[in-house]
Amino acid sequence: GTDVTEAFEAHHLNPNTVKVLEKFYKRDAKTPRNSPFTFKDDASVTMAWVIVAAHNYIHKRTSWRMYIFNIGLWSYRDFRVSHALSHHLYPNTLMDLEVSGFEPIVFWNPRKERPFYADYAVIIEQILFPFMFIMNFLKRFSLNFTRPGFFTQHYRWHDVM
């Protein structure tokens, strides 16, 4: 008699598995959900805007709001340093790692010689960027095993967010 809908949805991302779940349907729940959490389709948009807002607090003095940046699988500490030393010193130039770091996949700076696919940066970004958060997290996680002392010297309580 336990509603396992949330557990099912969290572990079965393929829509075809819903057909399997329908075979086991008994009835609607008698009581409302006990969980305050929802799984709305637009949650990723909300999360993106929250991370953008947290980015603004990285520029200011230390505040609990900047920790929200870590929810996106990034490290606010790493970003605070690289963003301040790269983007704010050399904004939107070749020396800005946040701009030139994506080359040779995405070209944002104008130049005479560039590959044909540079004109399709908008499309490439839509394909690549959703994976950037996961790739950054996996990179940071792998450093725990490949760089001696990384975990004990680098990780803090807010990195588990």
CNS distance restraints for C-alpha pairs under 8 A (distance, minus, plus):
assign (resid   3 and name CA) (resid  29 and name CA) 7.54 0.50 0.50
assign (resid   4 and name CA) (resid   8 and name CA) 6.06 0.50 0.50
assign (resid   5 and name CA) (resid   9 and name CA) 6.08 0.50 0.50
assign (resid   6 and name CA) (resid  10 and name CA) 6.06 0.50 0.50
assign (resid   7 and name CA) (resid  11 and name CA) 6.36 0.50 0.50
assign (resid   8 and name CA) (resid  12 and name CA) 5.78 0.50 0.50
assign (resid   9 and name CA) (resid  13 and name CA) 6.54 0.50 0.50
assign (resid  12 and name CA) (resid  17 and name CA) 6.62 0.50 0.50
assign (resid  13 and name CA) (resid  17 and name CA) 7.89 0.50 0.50
assign (resid  14 and name CA) (resid  18 and name CA) 7.98 0.50 0.50
assign (resid  16 and name CA) (resid  20 and name CA) 7.58 0.50 0.50
assign (resid  17 and name CA) (resid  21 and name CA) 6.53 0.50 0.50
assign (resid  18 and name CA) (resid  22 and name CA) 6.30 0.50 0.50
assign (resid  19 and name CA) (resid  23 and name CA) 6.98 0.50 0.50
assign (resid  20 and name CA) (resid  24 and name CA) 7.40 0.50 0.50
assign (resid  21 and name CA) (resid  25 and name CA) 6.68 0.50 0.50
assign (resid  39 and name CA) (resid  43 and name CA) 7.13 0.50 0.50
assign (resid  42 and name CA) (resid  46 and name CA) 6.64 0.50 0.50
assign (resid  43 and name CA) (resid  47 and name CA) 6.12 0.50 0.50
assign (resid  44 and name CA) (resid  48 and name CA) 6.10 0.50 0.50
assign (resid  45 and name CA) (resid  49 and name CA) 6.36 0.50 0.50
assign (resid  46 and name CA) (resid  50 and name CA) 6.19 0.50 0.50
assign (resid  47 and name CA) (resid  51 and name CA) 6.19 0.50 0.50
assign (resid  47 and name CA) (resid  72 and name CA) 7.61 0.50 0.50
assign (resid  48 and name CA) (resid  52 and name CA) 6.26 0.50 0.50
assign (resid  49 and name CA) (resid  53 and name CA) 6.15 0.50 0.50
assign (resid  50 and name CA) (resid  54 and name CA) 6.12 0.50 0.50
assign (resid  50 and name CA) (resid  68 and name CA) 7.45 0.50 0.50
assign (resid  50 and name CA) (resid  69 and name CA) 7.87 0.50 0.50
assign (resid  51 and name CA) (resid  55 and name CA) 6.11 0.50 0.50
assign (resid  51 and name CA) (resid  68 and name CA) 6.65 0.50 0.50
assign (resid  51 and name CA) (resid  69 and name CA) 5.19 0.50 0.50
assign (resid  51 and name CA) (resid  71 and name CA) 7.81 0.50 0.50
assign (resid  51 and name CA) (resid  72 and name CA) 6.78 0.50 0.50
assign (resid  52 and name CA) (resid  56 and name CA) 6.85 0.50 0.50
assign (resid  53 and name CA) (resid  57 and name CA) 7.06 0.50 0.50
assign (resid  54 and name CA) (resid  58 and name CA) 6.63 0.50 0.50
assign (resid  54 and name CA) (resid  65 and name CA) 5.84 0.50 0.50
assign (resid  54 and name CA) (resid  66 and name CA) 4.88 0.50 0.50
assign (resid  54 and name CA) (resid  67 and name CA) 7.38 0.50 0.50
assign (resid  54 and name CA) (resid  68 and name CA) 5.87 0.50 0.50
assign (resid  54 and name CA) (resid  69 and name CA) 5.35 0.50 0.50
assign (resid  55 and name CA) (resid  59 and name CA) 7.27 0.50 0.50
assign (resid  55 and name CA) (resid  66 and name CA) 6.78 0.50 0.50
assign (resid  55 and name CA) (resid  69 and name CA) 6.68 0.50 0.50
assign (resid  56 and name CA) (resid  60 and name CA) 7.39 0.50 0.50
assign (resid  56 and name CA) (resid  66 and name CA) 7.90 0.50 0.50
assign (resid  57 and name CA) (resid  61 and name CA) 7.50 0.50 0.50
assign (resid  57 and name CA) (resid  62 and name CA) 7.83 0.50 0.50
assign (resid  57 and name CA) (resid  63 and name CA) 7.11 0.50 0.50
assign (resid  57 and name CA) (resid  65 and name CA) 6.32 0.50 0.50
assign (resid  57 and name CA) (resid  66 and name CA) 5.19 0.50 0.50
assign (resid  58 and name CA) (resid  62 and name CA) 7.48 0.50 0.50
assign (resid  58 and name CA) (resid  66 and name CA) 5.49 0.50 0.50
assign (resid  58 and name CA) (resid  76 and name CA) 7.13 0.50 0.50
assign (resid  58 and name CA) (resid  80 and name CA) 6.00 0.50 0.50
assign (resid  59 and name CA) (resid  80 and name CA) 7.50 0.50 0.50
assign (resid  62 and name CA) (resid  66 and name CA) 7.27 0.50 0.50
assign (resid  63 and name CA) (resid  67 and name CA) 7.55 0.50 0.50
assign (resid  64 and name CA) (resid  68 and name CA) 7.47 0.50 0.50
assign (resid  65 and name CA) (resid  69 and name CA) 7.90 0.50 0.50
assign (resid  66 and name CA) (resid  76 and name CA) 6.71 0.50 0.50
assign (resid  67 and name CA) (resid  71 and name CA) 7.68 0.50 0.50
assign (resid  67 and name CA) (resid  76 and name CA) 6.54 0.50 0.50
assign (resid  67 and name CA) (resid 158 and name CA) 6.76 0.50 0.50
assign (resid  68 and name CA) (resid  72 and name CA) 7.77 0.50 0.50
assign (resid  69 and name CA) (resid  73 and name CA) 7.76 0.50 0.50
assign (resid  69 and name CA) (resid  74 and name CA) 6.51 0.50 0.50
assign (resid  69 and name CA) (resid  75 and name CA) 6.97 0.50 0.50
assign (resid  69 and name CA) (resid  76 and name CA) 5.74 0.50 0.50
assign (resid  70 and name CA) (resid  74 and name CA) 4.91 0.50 0.50
assign (resid  70 and name CA) (resid  75 and name CA) 5.24 0.50 0.50
assign (resid  70 and name CA) (resid  76 and name CA) 5.99 0.50 0.50
assign (resid  70 and name CA) (resid 158 and name CA) 7.34 0.50 0.50
assign (resid  70 and name CA) (resid 159 and name CA) 6.71 0.50 0.50
assign (resid  70 and name CA) (resid 161 and name CA) 5.89 0.50 0.50
assign (resid  71 and name CA) (resid 161 and name CA) 5.64 0.50 0.50
assign (resid  72 and name CA) (resid 133 and name CA) 6.42 0.50 0.50
assign (resid  73 and name CA) (resid 133 and name CA) 5.78 0.50 0.50
assign (resid  73 and name CA) (resid 134 and name CA) 6.75 0.50 0.50
assign (resid  73 and name CA) (resid 136 and name CA) 7.22 0.50 0.50
assign (resid  73 and name CA) (resid 137 and name CA) 5.38 0.50 0.50
assign (resid  73 and name CA) (resid 161 and name CA) 7.93 0.50 0.50
assign (resid  74 and name CA) (resid  79 and name CA) 7.61 0.50 0.50
assign (resid  74 and name CA) (resid 133 and name CA) 6.59 0.50 0.50
assign (resid  74 and name CA) (resid 136 and name CA) 6.60 0.50 0.50
assign (resid  74 and name CA) (resid 137 and name CA) 6.30 0.50 0.50
assign (resid  75 and name CA) (resid  79 and name CA) 6.14 0.50 0.50
assign (resid  75 and name CA) (resid 159 and name CA) 6.64 0.50 0.50
assign (resid  76 and name CA) (resid  80 and name CA) 5.75 0.50 0.50
assign (resid  77 and name CA) (resid  81 and name CA) 6.47 0.50 0.50
assign (resid  78 and name CA) (resid  82 and name CA) 6.27 0.50 0.50
assign (resid  79 and name CA) (resid  83 and name CA) 5.52 0.50 0.50
assign (resid  80 and name CA) (resid  84 and name CA) 5.99 0.50 0.50
assign (resid  81 and name CA) (resid  85 and name CA) 6.01 0.50 0.50
assign (resid  82 and name CA) (resid  86 and name CA) 5.61 0.50 0.50
assign (resid  82 and name CA) (resid  87 and name CA) 7.58 0.50 0.50
assign (resid  83 and name CA) (resid  87 and name CA) 5.15 0.50 0.50
assign (resid  83 and name CA) (resid  88 and name CA) 6.56 0.50 0.50
assign (resid  83 and name CA) (resid  98 and name CA) 7.52 0.50 0.50
assign (resid  84 and name CA) (resid  88 and name CA) 5.07 0.50 0.50
assign (resid  84 and name CA) (resid  89 and name CA) 6.89 0.50 0.50
assign (resid  85 and name CA) (resid  89 and name CA) 5.81 0.50 0.50
assign (resid  86 and name CA) (resid  90 and name CA) 5.89 0.50 0.50
assign (resid  86 and name CA) (resid  91 and name CA) 7.36 0.50 0.50
assign (resid  86 and name CA) (resid  95 and name CA) 7.06 0.50 0.50
assign (resid  86 and name CA) (resid  96 and name CA) 4.94 0.50 0.50
assign (resid  86 and name CA) (resid  97 and name CA) 5.87 0.50 0.50
assign (resid  86 and name CA) (resid  98 and name CA) 7.22 0.50 0.50
assign (resid  87 and name CA) (resid  91 and name CA) 4.63 0.50 0.50
assign (resid  87 and name CA) (resid  92 and name CA) 6.87 0.50 0.50
assign (resid  87 and name CA) (resid  96 and name CA) 5.04 0.50 0.50
assign (resid  87 and name CA) (resid  97 and name CA) 6.92 0.50 0.50
assign (resid  87 and name CA) (resid  98 and name CA) 6.40 0.50 0.50
assign (resid  89 and name CA) (resid  96 and name CA) 7.76 0.50 0.50
assign (resid  90 and name CA) (resid  94 and name CA) 7.96 0.50 0.50
assign (resid  90 and name CA) (resid  95 and name CA) 5.90 0.50 0.50
assign (resid  90 and name CA) (resid  96 and name CA) 5.22 0.50 0.50
assign (resid  91 and name CA) (resid  96 and name CA) 5.84 0.50 0.50
assign (resid  92 and name CA) (resid  96 and name CA) 5.81 0.50 0.50
assign (resid  92 and name CA) (resid  98 and name CA) 7.95 0.50 0.50
assign (resid  92 and name CA) (resid  99 and name CA) 6.00 0.50 0.50
assign (resid  92 and name CA) (resid 109 and name CA) 7.54 0.50 0.50
assign (resid  93 and name CA) (resid  99 and name CA) 7.04 0.50 0.50
assign (resid  93 and name CA) (resid 100 and name CA) 7.52 0.50 0.50
assign (resid  93 and name CA) (resid 109 and name CA) 7.05 0.50 0.50
assign (resid  94 and name CA) (resid  99 and name CA) 6.96 0.50 0.50
assign (resid  94 and name CA) (resid 100 and name CA) 5.42 0.50 0.50
assign (resid  94 and name CA) (resid 109 and name CA) 7.29 0.50 0.50
assign (resid  95 and name CA) (resid 100 and name CA) 6.98 0.50 0.50
assign (resid  96 and name CA) (resid 100 and name CA) 6.09 0.50 0.50
assign (resid  96 and name CA) (resid 101 and name CA) 7.79 0.50 0.50
assign (resid  97 and name CA) (resid 101 and name CA) 4.76 0.50 0.50
assign (resid  98 and name CA) (resid 102 and name CA) 7.47 0.50 0.50
assign (resid  99 and name CA) (resid 108 and name CA) 6.60 0.50 0.50
assign (resid  99 and name CA) (resid 109 and name CA) 7.71 0.50 0.50
assign (resid 100 and name CA) (resid 107 and name CA) 7.42 0.50 0.50
assign (resid 100 and name CA) (resid 108 and name CA) 7.57 0.50 0.50
assign (resid 100 and name CA) (resid 109 and name CA) 7.82 0.50 0.50
assign (resid 102 and name CA) (resid 106 and name CA) 5.38 0.50 0.50
assign (resid 102 and name CA) (resid 107 and name CA) 7.18 0.50 0.50
assign (resid 103 and name CA) (resid 107 and name CA) 5.72 0.50 0.50
assign (resid 105 and name CA) (resid 118 and name CA) 7.78 0.50 0.50
assign (resid 105 and name CA) (resid 124 and name CA) 7.90 0.50 0.50
assign (resid 106 and name CA) (resid 118 and name CA) 6.24 0.50 0.50
assign (resid 106 and name CA) (resid 121 and name CA) 5.51 0.50 0.50
assign (resid 106 and name CA) (resid 124 and name CA) 7.18 0.50 0.50
assign (resid 106 and name CA) (resid 125 and name CA) 7.44 0.50 0.50
assign (resid 107 and name CA) (resid 114 and name CA) 7.97 0.50 0.50
assign (resid 107 and name CA) (resid 118 and name CA) 5.60 0.50 0.50
assign (resid 107 and name CA) (resid 121 and name CA) 6.80 0.50 0.50
assign (resid 108 and name CA) (resid 121 and name CA) 7.84 0.50 0.50
assign (resid 114 and name CA) (resid 118 and name CA) 6.60 0.50 0.50
assign (resid 117 and name CA) (resid 121 and name CA) 7.11 0.50 0.50
assign (resid 120 and name CA) (resid 124 and name CA) 6.30 0.50 0.50
assign (resid 121 and name CA) (resid 125 and name CA) 5.91 0.50 0.50
assign (resid 122 and name CA) (resid 126 and name CA) 6.51 0.50 0.50
assign (resid 123 and name CA) (resid 127 and name CA) 6.61 0.50 0.50
assign (resid 124 and name CA) (resid 128 and name CA) 6.00 0.50 0.50
assign (resid 125 and name CA) (resid 129 and name CA) 5.42 0.50 0.50
assign (resid 126 and name CA) (resid 130 and name CA) 7.11 0.50 0.50
assign (resid 127 and name CA) (resid 131 and name CA) 7.99 0.50 0.50
assign (resid 128 and name CA) (resid 132 and name CA) 6.77 0.50 0.50
assign (resid 129 and name CA) (resid 133 and name CA) 7.70 0.50 0.50
assign (resid 130 and name CA) (resid 134 and name CA) 7.99 0.50 0.50
assign (resid 131 and name CA) (resid 135 and name CA) 6.01 0.50 0.50
assign (resid 132 and name CA) (resid 136 and name CA) 5.97 0.50 0.50
assign (resid 133 and name CA) (resid 137 and name CA) 6.24 0.50 0.50
assign (resid 134 and name CA) (resid 138 and name CA) 6.12 0.50 0.50
assign (resid 135 and name CA) (resid 139 and name CA) 6.07 0.50 0.50
assign (resid 136 and name CA) (resid 140 and name CA) 6.23 0.50 0.50
assign (resid 137 and name CA) (resid 141 and name CA) 5.99 0.50 0.50
assign (resid 138 and name CA) (resid 142 and name CA) 5.94 0.50 0.50
assign (resid 139 and name CA) (resid 143 and name CA) 6.42 0.50 0.50
assign (resid 140 and name CA) (resid 144 and name CA) 7.17 0.50 0.50
assign (resid 141 and name CA) (resid 145 and name CA) 7.73 0.50 0.50
assign (resid 142 and name CA) (resid 146 and name CA) 6.34 0.50 0.50
assign (resid 143 and name CA) (resid 147 and name CA) 5.30 0.50 0.50
assign (resid 143 and name CA) (resid 150 and name CA) 6.54 0.50 0.50
assign (resid 143 and name CA) (resid 151 and name CA) 7.91 0.50 0.50
assign (resid 144 and name CA) (resid 148 and name CA) 7.43 0.50 0.50
assign (resid 144 and name CA) (resid 149 and name CA) 7.60 0.50 0.50
assign (resid 144 and name CA) (resid 150 and name CA) 5.42 0.50 0.50
assign (resid 144 and name CA) (resid 151 and name CA) 5.20 0.50 0.50
assign (resid 149 and name CA) (resid 153 and name CA) 5.89 0.50 0.50
assign (resid 150 and name CA) (resid 154 and name CA) 5.44 0.50 0.50
assign (resid 150 and name CA) (resid 155 and name CA) 7.45 0.50 0.50
assign (resid 151 and name CA) (resid 155 and name CA) 5.38 0.50 0.50
assign (resid 155 and name CA) (resid 159 and name CA) 6.14 0.50 0.50
assign (resid 156 and name CA) (resid 160 and name CA) 7.83 0.50 0.50
